[in-house]
């Protein structure tokens, strides 16, 4: 392609409402333009990258044996009513009425539609397992669309759905999809982590999110520095640093602590190491627990994890913190003076609290704290659970190393759905025993357009985008100097353009006859991974100038070798 | 592909609500399934063909220099209000509201969106001409969706839009698109005609429809048997068979014609040749004509063309036939007794009427007709216009031969829009003279999903679909006989499958081990153009059995030659 036929639409100014770097760079590089809030037009340059990601996704899904279909974007309400989601989905579901006043929605996902198809098309266990997928436009009416295509309302998604006779078959396919996703993001040239998204209660559903690592990511993920373990930071299991509490060295003392209401007061006012302070947080108890309130203990330097707390059988869901009034009525002291010793309500300790010795905590009397407390000696050992959010440096739950915290952008999500939709829609097949068996399902999504933005968040610098070659809009920028003045430059450039194209390399020839600085800046902004400059001076010695997008220096390559040299370089890039 | 991995989803029964053959065959061959009225899911088999059509369209658009973009399906009402279409589009426009109660629509077309993009991105004449296109899902809320994907509500469309400094540039691009469309439909293996869709008033817009010829087509088109001339039958110019009226041979006679109210009565009751009868039809006149009514004359065997009549300056638009009451009040006779002689209202004659001699017509008195009338001799020569619809056998307007009438399915439409949208949206560029110049536009659509249905309407037989090879879901069906019993058949089939695949041929290997009749019927229904049968008997002589989808007989091909033989055959097919 030549810029005369494939115009560059770069912008010099940084658009005011673009908050994150990928949004800014996609606008500046002429990849997208905003139509309305959360609605973007893909310009030719951006669409080339989008189509490359799409092609990689399609190839790997096909390779994994998935069958491509194309379902309508507009979906009848009846199926959503059957699944119960018409009522429960909320305002992200764009509901609409046709001319006959029948209810439809613009599909944000297709579980209902594919399950309806499956119940009609799948009759026998012999047709299982089967995976259907599509690459299609979705709509989610985000309350605050932002970050360009990262959190757009209309977006391109690959959604896949698998059907099985039993959960063993689902598990096998789930694993296959997990591998396909790893291939996809690897081929896109992205650093990513599959992250356990829900450790779940026993027998619950398994789910993994695929995160592209980037400092700007909205999600914090915890991953092991010595193994494959990775989980959403909210869900990662917190392991105490020691297995057992050290032996007591202090005696228990009840002291007056006027004005001490926080851990900070205790640490600074009484020189307590924060690791040996205990916070007591009171929440509403589950009705069946026999108590109105329950206390949760975490170390002073740890954070209560609300997601984990809410899953405890003793705790009411949704989780609700007790009011000061409720606390005073039940315990006789305010929230700043609570502690596990002589506590008149049930109490659950985080695993790290259970291995803490010589600790300080409130005495359940206003203005008094206990110091030098030790389990068993001074108060009974409490029920123990995982109540806190992991921190950088914590032991990895798989015992392999330490947890590190990184930020990630969710670009994929795989999920063992089980029978949720097949039960609701009565999707069954005849099993081997001839009896109707409810289908078991998995679903597997990739935000295709989001992958493009995530790739930029991970790969950019001050000058612009630094595309991984596999998803770059072009592989090579060919920049002739003084095209209008030098016949020799023109001739060499045209020859090189033909030779590179014939070698199957995607070249963008900048034939604008612009100043070198303008061309360099545009090609760096757009992020083309390889740059060849053709100029009279280098041609004198039979050379052209090469610079990789991430290189600091240019290098001279003999013109007759450059095509072979680039082919080798390009095809070697992962 | 193997049927074990790419399951066949054929149906034996003909679905009850499928009215046309392509709809029936697409359902039976397992290409599509209905989700709701006018909404279809493309199954894997159907999607393969859809994607092939899409790929051909994309290649030819790219080759013509068009730039691919992707605009949102959901469009803000504001732009449609700017163009005026928010009010005028009618209920086919699917209007919707987002969670903030802002108005949007699901785009049935994208003139407003692309013009909005153009006014932002195009600044100078140097950027012109430029063509943008997209291949995207559209929605038109048809009042009565039917015929499967032929007239669906949600469908896949290629829409392109070109921008120009002047109409000369538009005309050149229009011609280029005309050629690209011809390449596309030729490559799809379809018999088609580009048809002039609007002969238009002078200075008006030029437009061509591309029709796939098929007896089931909804549109009648008139085309010349000796030239490229083709037009929608409603718009084709009607030329009289003779240039001048023959000399009179009869005298004018006023006769009592009790009970004669129709041309049929006149022909049968008074032995008049129908070609020498004249119908007088009275319509409301244009207000500025000075008369309330105007009479239109066509020969008894011709049909008044309402589209042509409405365009006459004397006729009120929209066209309205006069009531009997109005006619009696103005003329003093009923509609069955009208004629041009002594008619008290203005009168316009079709060109064929103007060259008719010795004709009969009503006498503007109930129960009386004139016979043997001749222009000039018996009544003044009237104003003449083209008022009738052409018939098979009429002279071609270009003077080259005779018109034939065929039925067609509209699959493409190209249109010289001019400044309609660019004026409304104030889309200008700086011209060479430095002054703001309103953009001139063209638009160019192809119903990609409709092409699939139209191809079937044109290519099918009793057994099923007969795909043109270029858009067949697979090129070759490989059918082993008694796969489960014959090791030799299995071995030969697997070898052939590998060799055909390696040669770049798309093979569907039916490894169901079904009966021959079942496999033959399925592959004929699906319409795979070439069939290879591997069986023990033929293998004895080193042969496999070949049959083209349209062949009556099978032929034996030496197994070691069959790959090369097929490659030659497949690549020779246009």
Boltz contact constraints between the chains, C-beta under 6 A:
constraints:
  - contact:
      token1: [A, 35]
      token2: [B, 72]
      max_distance: 6.0
  - contact:
      token1: [A, 36]
      token2: [B, 76]
      max_distance: 6.0
  - contact:
      token1: [A, 39]
      token2: [B, 72]
      max_distance: 6.0
  - contact:
      token1: [A, 41]
      token2: [B, 71]
      max_distance: 6.0
  - contact:
      token1: [A, 41]
      token2: [B, 117]
      max_distance: 6.0
  - contact:
      token1: [A, 42]
      token2: [B, 69]
      max_distance: 6.0
  - contact:
      token1: [A, 42]
      token2: [B, 70]
      max_distance: 6.0
  - contact:
      token1: [A, 43]
      token2: [B, 69]
      max_distance: 6.0
  - contact:
      token1: [A, 44]
      token2: [B, 67]
      max_distance: 6.0
  - contact:
      token1: [A, 47]
      token2: [B, 68]
      max_distance: 6.0
  - contact:
      token1: [A, 47]
      token2: [B, 70]
      max_distance: 6.0
  - contact:
      token1: [A, 67]
      token2: [B, 44]
      max_distance: 6.0
  - contact:
      token1: [A, 68]
      token2: [B, 47]
      max_distance: 6.0
  - contact:
      token1: [A, 69]
      token2: [B, 42]
      max_distance: 6.0
  - contact:
      token1: [A, 69]
      token2: [B, 43]
      max_distance: 6.0
  - contact:
      token1: [A, 70]
      token2: [B, 42]
      max_distance: 6.0
  - contact:
      token1: [A, 70]
      token2: [B, 47]
      max_distance: 6.0
  - contact:
      token1: [A, 71]
      token2: [B, 41]
      max_distance: 6.0
  - contact:
      token1: [A, 72]
      token2: [B, 35]
      max_distance: 6.0
  - contact:
      token1: [A, 72]
      token2: [B, 39]
      max_distance: 6.0
  - contact:
      token1: [A, 72]
      token2: [B, 154]
      max_distance: 6.0
  - contact:
      token1: [A, 73]
      token2: [B, 137]
      max_distance: 6.0
  - contact:
      token1: [A, 74]
      token2: [B, 154]
      max_distance: 6.0
  - contact:
      token1: [A, 76]
      token2: [B, 36]
      max_distance: 6.0
  - contact:
      token1: [A, 91]
      token2: [B, 99]
      max_distance: 6.0
  - contact:
      token1: [A, 96]
      token2: [B, 96]
      max_distance: 6.0
  - contact:
      token1: [A, 98]
      token2: [B, 141]
      max_distance: 6.0
  - contact:
      token1: [A, 99]
      token2: [B, 91]
      max_distance: 6.0
  - contact:
      token1: [A, 99]
      token2: [B, 141]
      max_distance: 6.0
  - contact:
      token1: [A, 117]
      token2: [B, 41]
      max_distance: 6.0
  - contact:
      token1: [A, 137]
      token2: [B, 73]
      max_distance: 6.0
  - contact:
      token1: [A, 141]
      token2: [B, 98]
      max_distance: 6.0
  - contact:
      token1: [A, 141]
      token2: [B, 99]
      max_distance: 6.0
  - contact:
      token1: [A, 154]
      token2: [B, 72]
      max_distance: 6.0
  - contact:
      token1: [A, 154]
      token2: [B, 74]
      max_distance: 6.0
